[in-house]
Amino acid sequence: MIKTILLTVIAALAINCGNAQTSVEMTEKKIKIRNNQVEINYYQQGQGDTTLLFLHGWCIDKTYWDNQLNYFSKAYNTFAMDLSGFGKSTANRQHWTIEEYAEDVNSFIDSLHLKNVVLIGHSMSGEIMIQTATLNNPNIIGLVGIDNFKVLDVEFTPEQMKQMTDFFPLLQNDFKNSAPIYADMMLFHPMTSKEIKDRVKTDFANTNAQIGYRTLMNLMQYSRTEAQILGNINYPLNLINCDYFPTNEIGLKNHCKNGYKIETISDSGHYPMIEKPEEFNRLLEKILITK
């Protein structure tokens, strides 16, 4: 009898463990959206009533969210998508604009019938996130920006403007070598490890030069309107920002009509999800729980 009970328990545990592993296993998939003109490669992991959709920044890819999918898939339905033109995602188009990316995200949500979606946008995807919010998809319930909207209402000096405008032709003419220099100059903290620096710079150098340049140029144009857009969206803005470069909260107060909250990470560059993943996950969990 005892042996029979033990075998039954062991069998039940094996089944439960197998089911638990299956429920959180990360899988890579792809889907065609927008009349088959865009093919999105993405990760999916876990299950739950709330969906977390992670959107990566400029010239990187969905793998930067691996730690977050492993962590949050225990309680949430988690997705990380490659933006078209980056990673393994492609699109049949010439215009690499924030508006086009927002349409991609919106179509991705609808095509996969995602519900109760929290958009989590890093860097350039902060702009993609708020533009997606203007499309009024009823399945979106929240926005979390990662190290973005830091310079709202900040006036740059003529010297700073000249530095930026002088850099753009270099990027256009030699993206492979100039993009990593930009990362070294602007995106790292003294505490950022060499391993992470090398990873980011390699990804920048290997990005399609035309897409990388065009997306950055459009991002610069879009940034002129982002204050107005923040004032028009019907969501509060949650931010996890790093203090290697300060956030101008006056700009957020001026433009976020539904309010904002900032969680700050110290001793990290522009990539806190891989530089300080445990602290990042704790802060994101805090935001999600208090939503």
PALO-584130 format. One record per residue: x, y, z of N, C-alpha, C, O in turn. Coordinates in steps of 0.05 Angstrom, whole numbers, plus 5000, padded with zeros to 4 digits. Each point is the difference from the previous one (the first is absolute). Layout:
N
XYZXYZXYZXYZ;...
//
This chain:
291
501749765000498350245000501750255000499650184984;502549835034501750235002501450044973500350234991;500749554998501450024974498150124978500850174984;496749735016498150104981499550305003499950154980;499849945045499650285005502450174991499650214988;502849695018502450144992500250034969500650214990;498849574996500050014971498050194989500550144981;497149875032497950184991500950295004499650174982;501649895041501050275006502150084981500050224989;501949605006502250064981499050064972500850184987;497249655004498950044974498650274998500250144980;498349935041498650265001501950234999499650204986;502649775030502050225000501350034973500550224991;500049554996501350014973498250154980500950164984;496549775017498050134982499950305006500050164982;499849915044499850295007502550154992499850224990;502549665016502550134993500250044969500950214990;498349584996500050024971498250224990500750154982;496949875030498150214992501150285007499750184984;501649845039501050265009502250094981500250234993;501549584999502250074982499050094973500950194988;497049675002498950074975498750275000500250154980;498649925042498550255002501850254999499150214993;503549755015501750245001502349974980501850174999;498349634984502149964981500050224979497950054988;504450075007500150204979500049884973501649814994;496750284988499949904973500450234981499050225004;502449734974500350204979498149944977499849784991;498750435001498049974979500250234981501550195004;496949794974499850234982497250014989498549804999;500750444994497350054990500250224979501550195002;496849784977499850214979497650175007497849905006;502650364992497950195007499850214978501750024982;496350155020499650234982500149914970501750084985;496449755009499749894972502649864991500750024977;500549845042502449834994502450174992501949894989;498050375016502350174992502150025022502250094995;497149815029501950015022500049735013498049885006;504550014999500349755014501450055026502350095000;496449855022501050055027501049745012498549815002;504050195007501149785015499850085030500750225007;498349595009499650075028500449765019499949774991;500550305034500049805021497350015015498950225003;500249555006497749995018500649815023501249794995;498050295029500549835023497950055021499350235006;499849565006498150025023497150044992499349984976;499150075044497250044995498850165024501250005021;496650134974498850165021497950194988499850024975;498750115042497950184991501150264989498750134983;503749945025501350254991502349934981501649815006;498650334972502249964981502050225002499450245001;503249695001502250194999501349984973501049794992;499050434993501250014973502550185001499750245003;502649634996502650145002500950094973500249834981;500550425016500950124975502850115003500550175018;501449734966502850075004500650274987498450124986;504049995020500850254990501549994974500149794986;501150435006501350044974502349814997501849985017;498249884960502349834991500649765018502249894998;495950035019500449765015497749814993498850034979;500549785039498049804992498649895025500650085023;497649734973498449895021501549855021499149965023;503449944971501549855019500850165024500849885021;499150384977500750175023498049975023500450095023;497349784971497949965020499949725011498149935014;503949904980499949725008499649975030498349845009;503150325007499849985029497250075009498949875018;499950334970497350095008497949794992498249955016;502049924961498149804993500249765019497949895009;504550034998500349785019498950075027498849835013;501550414995499050095027497050045001498649905018;500350254963497250085001498149794989497650025004;503449794981498249804989498849825021498249854994;502850165030498849855022497250105007498449855011;501150404983497350115007498650144977497750075002;503849974976498950164977500449854974501749834998;496750244983500349924972502050204988499350234995;503249684999502150194992500849964971500249774990;500350454997500950004972502350204997500050215013;501949734970502050194991500249974970500649784990;499050434996500150004970502450154989500850205011;500349694968501950154984498550214984498249934985;502550325018498950214982500849944972502249904995;496150164986500649944972502650154992500450245006;501349624979502650114992502249955020502350054994;497049845029502049945021499649705008497949894996;504250005015499849725008499349834975501350024979;496649815025499249824978497450094987498849854984;500250395022497550104988500650164975502050144998;496249844983500350144974497450144993497949955011;502450244970497650144990500650094971502250084993;495749904991500250094972499150294999497750064994;504150125013499350294999502650174999502249905005;497450354988502250194998500050205024502150125005;495749905009499750205021500349875027498449845008;503850245006500649885026499550215021501850125012;495649934993499250225017498749895026499349775002;500650405018498749935025497149934995499049815013;499750334969497249944994499749724988498149865007;503750064976499849734988500549795021498649795000;503350255017500549815022497649975018499449795010;499450444996497649995017497849834987498649855013;501150184961498049844986500749705001498349835002;504350114997500949725003499249895027498949785002;501750375019499349915027497049965003499149805012;499450404979497149985002498949754985498349865010;502850094966499149774985500949745013498549804999;503850205013501049765014498149935023499349775004;499950435011498149965022497449884990499049815011;499950314968497549914989500249724988498249845003;503950114982500349754986500349765019499149784994;502150275028500449795020497850005022500049845018;498150354979497750025018501050035029498949875019;503050304985501150055027498150175016498850194989;501049755036498250145018501550135023502149905008;496850325002501250135024503050044997501649905016;499150254963502850024993501350245013499050234999;503349725014501750225010502350024981501649814997;498750424990502350044982502450105016499850185016;502549694979502550075014502050074979501149824987;499550445010501650094978502650125008500150205015;502149694976502750105006501050194979499749954976;501450275032501450194982498150094978497950115006;502849844969498350084977497249895003498150134990;501649645022497349895002498350145021497649945002;503550255013498350175016498250174982497650035005;503650084973498450154981498149824985497750074995;503249694997498249814987497749935019497749984990;502849995035498049935020497850225002497649944999;503250315003498050215002498550054974497650075001;503849894977498650024974497949784997497850044990;502949725019498149785000497650065018497749944993;502850205029497850075018498150194987497650015007;503350154974498150194986498149854982498050124992;502549635002498249844983497649895015498249884988;501850165038497649945017499249714998497649934999;504449895002499449725001498949935027501450045020;496149864983498949955026501349795016499649975024;502149874963501449795014502550095015501249855016;499650404979502350115014499150135027498250165000;503149765022499150095026502250165014499450125021;503149894969502050155014502550044984500549854980;501250355028502450074986502350025021499750125021;502549754972502550035016502350064982500749844983;500550405020502350074985502649945014500150025025;501949904960502649935012502150194989500849994977;500250185041502150194994499350184976501550024981;496250105021499250194979498450235011499450015024;499950184958498650255007501550165022498850105019;503949914979501650135020500650294994500850155018;498849944957500850274993497650164990500450194984;497249755025497750164993500450295009500750045023;498950154959500350295006502850085007500450225010;501649624984502850075004501050154975499749914978;501550325027501150164978503049934997501550045019;499349864958502849934995501550254992498950184987;503649835021501750234993500749984970499949794989;500950434999500949994972502349804996500249874979;501650115041502249824998499049714999501049834985;497150115032498849735001498649934974500249784989;498350425000498649964975502049954977499649834983;502750315018502049974979501249725001500549874980;500050045045501249735003498249794988500949824986;496450215018498149814990499950014969500249804987;499550445003499750034971502649924985499949904977;502450145036502549924987500349695000501449894983;497349985036500349715002498349854979500749794991;497050335001498249864982501249934973499649774991;501950414996501349924975502049775003500349834983;501150165040501849785006498549745001500949794989;496850225024498349765003499049914973499949764994;499350434989498949944974502149874982499549824984;503050285018502149924982501549755009501049854984;499050105042501549775011498649905025501050035022;496649874974498449915023501449795017499950015024;501349804963501249775014502050085021500249895021;501450324973502150095019499050235017500950035023;497250144967499250235015497949935022500050135021;498249684973498049935020501249905026499150085022;502949754978501349925025501350235015500150005024;500950194961501250235013497950165015500550105022;497249934966497750135013499349855027499550135020;500549614979499449855024502150055022499250055023;503349954969502150065019499850285013500550035023;498850164960499950285010497550055017500250175019;497549704975497550105012498549805017498350085016;502249664982498149805010501049835023498549845011;504050194997501149835021500650165025500650244999;499449625023500850105026502849905006500849794990;500850355027502649885007499949725012501949854998;495850085013499649735011499149794980499949775006;499450324970499249814979502349814993502250104995;497349645005502149814996500950004970498550084983;503949845013501149984973498349804983499650054977;499549745036498449804986497550134988499349944977;499350225039497650134991500650214979498650024979;503650135025500850204980500549874973499150094979;502449695022500749864975497549894986499750014976;498449895040497549894989498550224985499149964978;500550265036498550224988501450114975498750034979;503950015022501450124978500149804976499950094977;500349665029499949804978497250004986499949994976;498050025040497350024989499650254983498849994979;502250235031499950254985501449974973498950074979;503549835022501749974975498749814980500350044976;498249765034498949804982497150074990498849854985;500250385024497350094991500150084971502050114991;495849844995499750104973500450305000498550155013;503549954974500850285002497850194991499550215013;499249724966497850184989497750025020499050225006;500249555005497850005020500950145025498450165012;504049784998500950135024500150304998499250155018;501849954959500250294997497350134997499450205012;498849674971497450124996498350005025498550205005;501649595011498450005025501050225019498450125013;504249924989501050215018499250274990499250175017;501049884958499250264989497050055005499250225008;499249584988497150035006499550045029498250165008;503349705009499750045029500650285008498650125017;503450014971500650285006497750184992499450195015;499449754963497750164991497649965019498750195007;500849565000497749945016500350125028498050085013;504449954997500550105027498950295002499550095022;500250054956499050275001497050005007498950215008;499749574988497149995004499349835024497749985008;504349895005499349805021498750135024498449885014;502350374992498850145023497050034995498449965018;500950124958497150034993498649735002497849985010;503549814980498849735000499649905029498049885006;504050175011499749925028497650145012498749895018;500750354973497750145011497449904990497950075011;502149774968497549914988499349715006497849914996;504249935014499449725006498449975026500350175018;498149624983498249965023501149815021498549855012;504150154991501349825020501950165017501350194990;499149745035502250115015502649874990499949784989;502350375014502649904990501649905023500650155019;500249604980501949895019502849984987500249924977;501850155038502750004989501949865020499850035024;502149824964502349915014502450124986500849914979;500450295033502150154988502649985015500049965025;502250054961502749995013501050285004499450184984;502249865037500850285007502750074989501150215008;500149634973502550094988499550254984501950164996;495649884996499250254987497350075013498249845000;501650405012497650065016497450034984500150064976;497749895037497350044989499050275007500050075024;499150094957498950265005497049965007498349994983;501249995043497249955009498150244994497649964999;503550284998498350234994498649954974497650064997;503849834983498849944974497749795003497950034987;502649775030497949805004497650125014497749944992;502850235027497850135014498450184981497550025002;503950104979498650184982498249854980498150124990;502649645003498849874977498449745006498349934984;502249945038498649745005497450065015499950025024;498050024960497550095012498849795019498550075018;502149684978499049795017502149915021499649805013;502450364990502049955021502249824991499949874979;502250115038502349834994501249925027499750125021;501849664977501649905023502749914990500249884978;501950185037502749924992501249835021500050075024;501149704968501849845016502850034989500449994976;501550065041502750064991502049785007500049885022;501750064958502249815004502650154999500550154981;501249805038502750135000502149814991499649754999;502750364993502349844991499449824977501049774999;497450324982499349854976500050194977499250235002;501649674975499750144975497249984989498149975015;501750044959497450014986498649734998497749994990;503549805021498949734997499649875027501249795005;497150325012499849895027498949715001500649865019;497950064961498949735000502249794998499549775008;502850294980502249815000502350095018501649835008;498650424999502150105018499449935029501849925015;495750134993499249945028497249865000498150125009;501849644980497449874996498449955025497650034999;503749905023498549945024498650265011497749995007;503850234993498850255009497850094981497950105008;502749874966498150084980497449845003497850125000;502449625003497649835003498450085025497650004999;503850065022498650085025498550254996497750035010;503450174976498750254996497649974981497950125004;502549724975497849954981497749855014497750064995;503049755022498049865015498450195018497649975003;503850215009498750205018498050174984497850055009;503050034966498150154983497649834993497850105001;502649664992497849824991498149945022497649994996;503549985028498249935023498350245008497749975009;503550274989498550245009498350134978498750205004;501349684972498450114978497050005007498450094984;
//
